Amino acid sequence: MVSPGAVHLHVHSEYSLLDGACKIDKLAERAAELEMPALGLTDHGVMNGSVEHYQACKKAGIKPIIGVEAYLVDDRNVTPQATRYERNHLTLLASSETGFHNLVKLSSAGFLEGFKRGKANVDVELLERHADGVIALTGCLQSRFCRRLVEERPADALTALPPHLTPRQVEVLRLLEQGRSTKQIAAELHLTIETVRNHIRRLFRALGVHSRLEAVAAARAASPD
């Protein structure tokens, strides 16, 4: 049996100003030399190197993983006017073509809607809107989760994670309780059927269940009513 090779998912290139200095083509070549099957690219707030990374990895014979290290704030609409606010890193990876397009939208929105002090900021509302096909990591030491651990505040670290259920998942769960089909939920929420299916899968994972009946039962058991 061949053991799987290590893959670096959190990687900065020369496009991470004041942080990264690695050339993308050299990164891909070195990863191939070390027999890594894939290589990620997660520059700070930007995706400028995505195409270059894709081409370099393909040339080196390894799988390109496209991502971005976003700047997470509580409210991107307030941040541009605020004098003091918390900003943390959040590593995001595209797991599909849809995920890549969503990362592009997130990065663009960060510059257009949340830009402050040279950083393109995003918030949970933006993340929820463009979540399909995107994987979030908590490993960066500057993430909100890890900062709480470094400060020896483990209880606060848990509350720093995204909400247990997102507003959209709550909407989907409400409609599931009403006995709506996937097609009906998609029509009412103005979503594609595949997007609704993705929300239901994430809802099942969040609740630790495997069926609609179990999801509804878990929601009713947790309800104060």
C-alpha positions in Angstrom: 0.0 0.0 0.0 1.3 3.4 -0.9 1.0 6.0 1.8 -0.6 9.3 0.8 1.8 12.3 0.5 1.5 15.4 2.5 -0.3 18.4 1.0 0.3 22.0 2.0 -3.1 23.8 2.0 -2.2 27.1 3.6 0.4 28.6 1.3 1.4 32.2 0.6 3.1 33.4 -2.6 4.6 36.6 -3.8 1.0 37.9 -4.1 0.7 38.1 -0.3 2.3 41.5 0.1 4.6 41.9 3.2 4.2 38.2 4.0 5.0 35.8 1.1 8.0 35.8 -1.1 7.7 32.4 -2.9 7.4 32.3 -6.7 4.4 30.2 -7.7 6.3 28.2 -10.4 9.0 27.3 -7.9 6.4 26.3 -5.3 4.8 23.9 -7.8 8.2 22.5 -8.9 9.3 21.9 -5.3 6.0 20.3 -4.3 6.4 17.9 -7.3 10.0 17.1 -6.3 8.8 16.2 -2.8 6.2 13.9 -4.4 3.3 15.9 -3.1 0.1 15.1 -5.0 -1.4 18.6 -4.7 -0.6 22.1 -3.6 -2.8 24.9 -2.2 -2.5 28.6 -2.7 -4.1 30.9 -0.1 -2.8 34.4 -0.5 -4.0 37.2 1.9 -7.3 38.6 0.7 -6.5 38.2 -3.1 -6.7 35.5 -5.8 -4.3 37.2 -8.2 -2.2 34.1 -8.5 -4.9 31.6 -9.1 -4.5 31.1 -12.9 -0.7 31.1 -12.5 -0.9 28.6 -9.7 -3.3 26.3 -11.8 -1.0 26.4 -14.8 2.2 25.8 -12.7 0.7 22.9 -10.9 -0.6 21.3 -14.1 2.9 21.7 -15.7 4.5 20.1 -12.6 2.0 17.2 -12.7 0.2 17.9 -9.4 -3.3 18.9 -8.5 -3.8 22.7 -7.9 -6.0 23.7 -5.0 -7.3 27.2 -5.2 -8.0 29.2 -2.1 -7.7 32.5 -0.3 -7.0 33.6 3.2 -9.8 36.0 3.9 -10.0 38.8 6.5 -13.0 38.1 8.8 -14.8 40.8 10.6 -18.1 41.0 12.5 -19.8 43.3 10.0 -18.2 44.4 6.8 -20.7 47.3 6.5 -19.6 48.9 9.8 -15.9 48.2 9.5 -15.0 50.9 6.9 -16.3 53.6 9.4 -15.0 52.0 12.6 -11.9 53.0 14.4 -11.5 49.8 16.4 -12.7 46.3 15.4 -11.5 42.7 15.5 -10.2 41.2 12.3 -9.0 37.6 12.0 -7.8 35.3 9.3 -9.9 32.6 7.7 -8.5 30.1 5.3 -10.9 29.2 2.5 -10.5 26.5 -0.2 -12.5 25.8 -3.3 -13.6 22.2 -3.6 -15.4 22.6 -6.9 -15.8 25.0 -9.8 -18.8 26.5 -8.0 -16.5 27.0 -4.9 -13.9 28.8 -7.1 -16.6 31.2 -8.4 -17.8 31.8 -4.9 -14.3 32.6 -3.7 -13.9 35.1 -6.5 -17.2 36.7 -5.4 -16.1 36.8 -1.8 -12.7 38.4 -2.6 -14.3 41.0 -4.8 -17.0 41.8 -2.3 -14.3 42.2 0.4 -12.7 45.0 -1.7 -15.9 46.6 -2.8 -17.9 46.5 0.4 -15.5 45.9 3.4 -12.2 47.5 2.4 -10.4 49.2 5.3 -6.7 49.9 6.1 -5.6 48.1 3.0 -7.5 44.9 3.8 -10.5 43.4 2.0 -12.8 42.3 4.8 -15.7 39.8 4.7 -18.2 38.7 7.3 -20.4 35.7 8.1 -23.3 37.0 6.0 -21.1 37.1 2.9 -19.6 33.7 3.7 -23.1 32.2 4.0 -24.2 33.7 0.7 -21.2 32.3 -1.1 -20.6 29.0 0.8 -21.3 26.4 -1.8 -18.2 24.5 -2.8 -16.1 26.3 -0.2 -14.2 24.6 2.7 -13.2 26.7 5.7 -10.2 25.9 7.9 -9.5 27.1 11.5 -5.8 26.3 11.5 -4.2 29.7 11.0 -2.9 31.1 14.3 -4.5 34.4 13.5 -7.9 32.9 13.1 -10.5 33.9 15.7 -10.8 30.3 16.9 -7.0 29.9 17.4 -6.5 33.3 18.9 -8.9 32.3 21.7 -6.9 29.1 22.3 -3.6 31.0 22.4 -5.1 33.4 24.9 -6.1 30.3 27.0 -9.8 31.0 26.5 -11.1 27.6 25.3 -14.7 28.3 26.1 -14.6 31.5 24.1 -12.9 29.5 21.2 -16.1 27.5 20.7 -18.3 30.6 20.5 -15.8 32.1 18.0 -16.7 29.4 15.5 -19.5 30.1 13.0 -23.1 29.8 14.3 -24.3 26.2 14.9 -26.9 26.8 12.2 -26.8 29.6 9.7 -29.9 31.8 9.0 -30.3 30.0 5.7 -30.1 26.6 7.4 -32.8 27.7 9.9 -35.0 28.7 6.9 -34.5 25.3 5.3 -35.2 23.5 8.6 -38.4 25.4 9.1 -39.6 24.4 5.6 -38.6 20.8 6.2 -40.7 20.8 9.4 -43.6 22.0 7.2 -43.1 18.9 5.0 -41.9 20.8 2.0 -40.0 18.9 -0.8 -36.6 20.0 -2.0 -38.2 21.4 -5.1 -40.7 23.4 -3.1 -38.0 24.8 -0.8 -35.9 25.8 -3.8 -38.9 27.7 -5.3 -39.8 29.5 -2.0 -36.2 30.5 -1.2 -35.3 31.3 -4.8 -32.5 28.8 -4.9 -31.4 26.1 -7.2 -32.3 22.5 -6.2 -28.6 21.6 -5.9 -28.0 24.6 -3.6 -30.9 23.4 -1.4 -29.5 19.9 -1.3 -26.1 21.3 -0.2 -27.8 23.2 2.6 -29.6 20.1 3.7 -26.4 18.1 3.7 -24.7 20.8 5.8 -27.7 20.9 8.1 -27.6 17.1 8.6 -23.9 17.4 9.5 -24.5 20.3 11.9 -27.3 18.4 13.7 -25.5 15.0 13.6 -28.4 13.3 11.8 -28.9 11.3 8.6 -32.5 12.0 7.5 -35.1 14.7 7.3 -37.2 13.0 10.0 -34.2 13.0 12.3 -33.5 16.6 11.6 -37.0 17.7 12.3 -37.0 15.6 15.5 -33.7 17.1 16.7 -35.0 20.7 16.0 -38.2 20.1 17.9 -36.3 18.5 20.8 -34.1 21.6 21.0 -37.0 24.0 20.8 -37.9 25.8 24.1 -41.6 25.3 23.1 
